[in-house]
Each structure stands twice: as structure tokens, then as C-alpha cells.
Amino acid sequence: MTVAVVFDSAGTLLNTYRVAKEICNKKLLPGIETTTLTFSCPDRVLLILPVHSEDVMKASPDMLLSEYLVERNIAFGVSCTRKIITAEAIGDVLYADTRACVGDLQECIRNVWSICRAESMVTMNSGAIVNMEQNAIEFCITAGGWPFEGAKETISTLHRLGVPTFIASGDRSTKLERMADHLGIPRDRVYGVATPSVKAQIVCDLQQEYEKVLMVGDGINDLCALEKADIAILTIQQPGDRPESLYRAADYVVNRVGDVIPIVQGLLAPLEKTRS
């Protein structure tokens, strides 16, 4: 039997800390689950911005974030949304916003730095949640992630079993590739800025090549992919509440990423018996 395993990154392979800044109320929301925050309102769109944290920190805090993005010709990637919305419509809101300032994003970055500074291997992503109904940036966000204990060993064990691993994540590709290098996952098996529907399509595409495709995820943005997978694994290693729909979609609920190994071994065991 041929088996492939698709992992989400943040909260699944990576212990992730996120913070959001609510623009209207100027309130910092540490430890927030940004995909759940996005899904709680149908008009919200979670965007990944390919900005470098050090460059953002050098900019004037009073500068509009939209102006900063336009001046530097910074594009965006759609990480999560409940609606089908054109990139042009999203860009019209993002690049014309008059509420969010660079200082709002700087506050998020400083907060994540303070939490992640003790970790040796960290990826950081920044972005925004735009509200299409409000025609404005509603939140600035930053996330920092570092590998869960046992993540690298899990990938190595799966590869020794002859099982290819993939990453399908809403995070931006450059950061994912750096983490994939550390974990031992080939870069051509990394899919970044993947929306929930894209994750599901990745699973479906792999099902044309492999007899069993496992999806391992932890958040609501993994739901579509979990439902499409031959075997859906919900990991709850990342603390936090999860909607009941994730538990209903899961064939297995595991406490740590390493618990994927015996599930895969169980699939391969009949093949080993046949060979012997």
C-alpha cells in the first residue's frame, strides 16, 4: 500500500504563538487563534504579508500600513476566508485602508519577539485580517512558530518507512521552506499560502498518486482537507479550544505529532505480513 501524509504547519508541526491587534479599539489580543477569529465572521479575510519584521520595525509607526505596503510594492496571499472573494476586491480594501498604522503591526511583532526569543529555530509571519463589509483592515497579526518536540523525529521515521510527507499551510512559502529544511521535508513538497479549499485540493491530487492520504491538522482551516482525506488526524498538541466539527471529521485525535507514526505503521503492517 502506498501512503502519504500531509501536515498543516502552525499548531501541528510547529508550536505557534499568535497575537492580533484590533485596530478599531487599539486592543492587543495575545495568544489568539487567528483562523478561528477569521472564521467567526463571514466578511473577514486572513492575509499573509511577505514583509520582513526588521524592515517593518525601521518604518515610522505613524505611517499608514496601506501606504507602507504600496510604497514597497508588497503583495499579499489569502490564507483563510469563508467566502470566495477576488484578489482585486481584497486589494482594493487592503491598499486603501486608512485605519491601521505600521505601529499597530510593530506592536504585534514586538509581542511575538518577546515570547519566541528563547527558541533556537523560529519562523515569523505577519499579516492582516481585512473586513470586506467594513472596507478596512480590522486586525494586524503576527505569529511565531518553532518545532514541537518530536516533530523532526516524526518526519524522519515516516521517511524511513518509505512514506512521503508534505506540508500544506496558510503560512507564506519562504518561511515554510526554511522550516521544512530543518525538519527534512523536500521543498517541492511544501505548499504555502494554502486556503482551506486549496488544502483540500492538495489532498485530492495526492489521492490520484497514493492509495491512502492522511491529513494531519489542528484548526478550522484544516476542516475541508480532513474531510477529503482517507484518514483524518486531529492533533491537539497546540493548546486551545476547537470547534466540534473538527472532532466529528477526525478518524483519530492525537495528543502529539509523534502519535501519527503508529497509525501509519498500522496501515503498512498488512503489507509487511504479505511480504513475509
ChimeraX attribute file (.defattr): number of C-alpha atoms within 10 A of each C-alpha:
attribute: neighborCount
match mode: 1-to-1
recipient: residues
	/A:1	11
	/A:2	14
	/A:3	21
	/A:4	21
	/A:5	23
	/A:6	26
	/A:7	22
	/A:8	26
	/A:9	26
	/A:10	26
	/A:11	24
	/A:12	23
	/A:13	32
	/A:14	22
	/A:15	19
	/A:16	24
	/A:17	22
	/A:18	24
	/A:19	25
	/A:20	30
	/A:21	25
	/A:22	18
	/A:23	18
	/A:24	12
	/A:25	9
	/A:26	11
	/A:27	12
	/A:28	19
	/A:29	15
	/A:30	16
	/A:31	14
	/A:32	17
	/A:33	21
	/A:34	21
	/A:35	20
	/A:36	16
	/A:37	15
	/A:38	23
	/A:39	18
	/A:40	11
	/A:41	12
	/A:42	13
	/A:43	18
	/A:44	26
	/A:45	27
	/A:46	27
	/A:47	26
	/A:48	23
	/A:49	21
	/A:50	19
	/A:51	17
	/A:52	11
	/A:53	17
	/A:54	10
	/A:55	8
	/A:56	18
	/A:57	16
	/A:58	10
	/A:59	14
	/A:60	14
	/A:61	16
	/A:62	11
	/A:63	15
	/A:64	20
	/A:65	28
	/A:66	21
	/A:67	18
	/A:68	17
	/A:69	18
	/A:70	14
	/A:71	9
	/A:72	9
	/A:73	9
	/A:74	13
	/A:75	14
	/A:76	21
	/A:77	19
	/A:78	22
	/A:79	25
	/A:80	25
	/A:81	22
	/A:82	18
	/A:83	11
	/A:84	7
	/A:85	13
	/A:86	8
	/A:87	11
	/A:88	9
	/A:89	11
	/A:90	19
	/A:91	15
	/A:92	13
	/A:93	19
	/A:94	26
	/A:95	19
	/A:96	16
	/A:97	19
	/A:98	16
	/A:99	14
	/A:100	26
	/A:101	21
	/A:102	22
	/A:103	19
	/A:104	25
	/A:105	27
	/A:106	24
	/A:107	20
	/A:108	22
	/A:109	26
	/A:110	13
	/A:111	20
	/A:112	24
	/A:113	17
	/A:114	9
	/A:115	12
	/A:116	19
	/A:117	11
	/A:118	9
	/A:119	10
	/A:120	8
	/A:121	13
	/A:122	19
	/A:123	19
	/A:124	23
	/A:125	23
	/A:126	26
	/A:127	23
	/A:128	26
	/A:129	29
	/A:130	24
	/A:131	21
	/A:132	19
	/A:133	10
	/A:134	11
	/A:135	17
	/A:136	23
	/A:137	27
	/A:138	23
	/A:139	29
	/A:140	29
	/A:141	31
	/A:142	28
	/A:143	26
	/A:144	23
	/A:145	23
	/A:146	22
	/A:147	23
	/A:148	19
	/A:149	14
	/A:150	14
	/A:151	19
	/A:152	18
	/A:153	14
	/A:154	18
	/A:155	25
	/A:156	17
	/A:157	14
	/A:158	20
	/A:159	14
	/A:160	10
	/A:161	14
	/A:162	13
	/A:163	17
	/A:164	18
	/A:165	20
	/A:166	24
	/A:167	27
	/A:168	29
	/A:169	26
	/A:170	28
	/A:171	29
	/A:172	23
	/A:173	19
	/A:174	15
	/A:175	15
	/A:176	25
	/A:177	20
	/A:178	15
	/A:179	22
	/A:180	23
	/A:181	11
	/A:182	12
	/A:183	17
	/A:184	14
	/A:185	21
	/A:186	14
	/A:187	17
	/A:188	10
	/A:189	15
	/A:190	19
	/A:191	21
	/A:192	23
	/A:193	21
	/A:194	24
	/A:195	23
	/A:196	22
	/A:197	16
	/A:198	19
	/A:199	29
	/A:200	22
	/A:201	16
	/A:202	19
	/A:203	26
	/A:204	17
	/A:205	12
	/A:206	19
	/A:207	18
	/A:208	10
	/A:209	12
	/A:210	15
	/A:211	12
	/A:212	20
	/A:213	23
	/A:214	25
	/A:215	29
	/A:216	30
	/A:217	30
	/A:218	28
	/A:219	24
	/A:220	20
	/A:221	27
	/A:222	26
	/A:223	24
	/A:224	19
	/A:225	27
	/A:226	28
	/A:227	18
	/A:228	20
	/A:229	25
	/A:230	17
	/A:231	19
	/A:232	25
	/A:233	26
	/A:234	27
	/A:235	24
	/A:236	19
	/A:237	17
	/A:238	19
	/A:239	10
	/A:240	12
	/A:241	10
	/A:242	14
	/A:243	10
	/A:244	9
	/A:245	10
	/A:246	22
	/A:247	17
	/A:248	12
	/A:249	20
	/A:250	21
	/A:251	15
	/A:252	16
	/A:253	19
	/A:254	17
	/A:255	12
	/A:256	18
	/A:257	27
	/A:258	21
	/A:259	16
	/A:260	22
	/A:261	14
	/A:262	10
	/A:263	14
	/A:264	19
	/A:265	14
	/A:266	10
	/A:267	14
	/A:268	17
	/A:269	12
	/A:270	11
	/A:271	12
	/A:272	11
	/A:273	8
	/A:274	7
	/A:275	7
	/A:276	5
